[in-house]
Amino acid sequence: MLKPEILFFMLLATVTLAMVLFGFLYWKLNRVNRELLDMRNEVNGDKTRRKTEQPSFDQNLALAELKARINNKRPEVAVPDKYRYITSLVAQGLDSGQISQVLQIGRGEAEQLVSLANLRRGMHSTQGSPA
């Protein structure tokens, strides 16, 4: 049988070894936690950068969609005869007052239609020329 002093020192050595092992594991765990926290911060920083870049992409996408809608040709709609006559009457040199009398429409409507006819004539003349 072992003497009590030897048992005491063996027990003390075991407790000391356990405490050293616990301290080492605690230190290692803290170090791994710090590394994990650093990695999370790095990933969150990347997400933040992506969020700030994303509206730029969304704006570009919205702009591209808008341009595509503008460039799409609209189907031709049947225009009433009196509105088609406006273009030829404007080409003959009639003013909006004379046109309103000929077509029996209001003077304000005739003025608007003359303006639209002039715009349309201007658009057709610029479409054929190279930009």
C-alpha positions in Angstrom: 0.0 0.0 0.0 1.1 3.5 -0.8 1.9 6.0 1.8 -0.6 8.9 2.2 2.0 11.4 1.3 2.6 9.8 -2.1 -1.2 9.5 -2.7 -1.5 13.2 -1.9 1.2 14.2 -4.3 -0.2 12.0 -7.1 -3.6 13.5 -6.5 -2.1 17.0 -6.5 -0.2 16.2 -9.8 -3.4 14.9 -11.4 -5.3 18.0 -10.4 -2.5 20.3 -11.6 -2.3 18.4 -14.9 -6.1 18.7 -15.3 -6.0 22.4 -14.6 -3.1 22.9 -17.1 -5.1 20.9 -19.7 -8.2 22.9 -19.0 -6.3 26.2 -19.3 -4.8 25.1 -22.7 -8.2 24.1 -24.0 -9.8 27.3 -22.8 -7.0 29.4 -24.5 -7.4 27.4 -27.7 -11.2 27.8 -27.7 -10.9 31.6 -27.2 -8.4 31.7 -30.1 -10.8 29.8 -32.4 -13.7 32.0 -31.4 -11.7 35.1 -32.2 -10.9 33.7 -35.7 -14.5 32.8 -36.2 -15.6 36.3 -35.2 -13.0 37.8 -37.6 -14.3 35.5 -40.4 -17.9 36.5 -39.7 -17.0 40.2 -39.8 -15.2 39.7 -43.1 -18.2 37.9 -44.6 -20.6 40.6 -43.2 -18.4 43.2 -44.7 -18.6 41.4 -48.1 -22.4 41.3 -47.8 -22.5 45.0 -47.0 -20.4 45.8 -50.0 -22.7 43.7 -52.2 -25.7 45.5 -50.8 -24.3 48.8 -51.7 -23.4 47.6 -55.2 -26.7 45.9 -55.8 -28.9 49.1 -56.3 -26.5 50.0 -59.1 -27.3 46.7 -60.8 -31.0 47.1 -60.2 -30.9 50.6 -61.6 -29.1 49.4 -64.7 -31.6 46.6 -65.1 -34.6 49.0 -64.8 -33.0 51.3 -67.3 -32.4 48.5 -69.7 -36.0 47.3 -69.4 -37.3 50.9 -69.9 -35.1 51.3 -73.1 -36.4 47.9 -74.4 -40.0 49.1 -73.8 -39.4 52.4 -75.5 -37.7 50.7 -78.5 -40.4 48.2 -79.0 -42.6 49.1 -81.9 -46.2 49.7 -81.0 -48.8 48.1 -83.2 -50.5 50.4 -85.7 -53.9 51.6 -84.6 -56.6 52.5 -87.1 -56.7 56.3 -87.1 -60.0 58.0 -88.0 -60.0 59.7 -91.4 -60.4 63.2 -90.1 -57.2 62.9 -88.2 -55.4 61.6 -91.3 -56.6 64.6 -93.3 -54.9 66.9 -90.8 -51.5 66.0 -92.2 -52.4 66.8 -95.8 -54.2 70.0 -94.8 -51.2 71.2 -92.9 -49.0 70.3 -95.9 -51.3 72.5 -98.0 -50.7 75.4 -95.7 -54.0 75.7 -93.8 -53.8 77.0 -90.3 -55.7 75.5 -87.3 -58.7 77.9 -87.7 -59.2 76.8 -91.3 -58.8 73.2 -90.5 -61.3 73.4 -87.6 -63.9 74.8 -90.1 -63.1 72.2 -92.8 -63.3 69.2 -90.5 -65.9 70.7 -88.2 -63.9 70.2 -85.0 -63.1 72.6 -82.2 -60.3 75.1 -82.7 -58.4 73.8 -79.7 -58.6 70.3 -81.0 -57.4 71.5 -84.4 -54.5 73.3 -82.8 -53.4 70.2 -80.9 -53.8 68.0 -84.0 -51.8 70.4 -86.1 -49.0 70.3 -83.4 -49.1 66.5 -83.4 -49.0 66.4 -87.2 -46.0 68.7 -87.2 -44.2 66.6 -84.6 -45.0 63.4 -86.5 -43.7 65.0 -89.8 -40.5 66.0 -87.9 -40.0 62.5 -86.6 -40.4 60.9 -90.0 -38.0 63.3 -91.6 -35.3 62.6 -88.9 -35.7 58.8 -88.9 -34.3 58.5 -92.5 -31.2 60.6 -91.8 -28.1 58.9 -90.3 -27.3 60.0 -86.7 
